């Protein structure tokens, strides 16, 4: 169950990062509320995951899910640049996360 908590914590990390962008510098109240809610859920789930998963492993996977997710959403929805190197390093990050879980 701890791994499920960690995966969902990473998903909510993506959501809080996206709502932070949509808040336009914390000037849009609706997005600010969602940002705070998603942040709290993400941290609460991360805390639950830390009961069973080592800190370093959990933090890398949590932040890795967030990093990869936010970069992909940025490229798809916010017209951020798509290039060979960006894709290469996203794949490298994902492989590093999987490698840490396996070893």
HUZI-V512759 format. One record per run of one state. SS is the DSSP state (A for helix, B for strand, O for the rest). FROM is the first residue (numbers start at 1). TO is the last residue. If there is no record, write none. Layout:
{{SS,FROM,TO} {SS,FROM,TO}}
This chain:
{{O,1,1} {A,2,22} {O,23,28} {A,29,49} {O,50,54} {A,55,77} {O,78,83} {A,84,102} {O,103,103}}
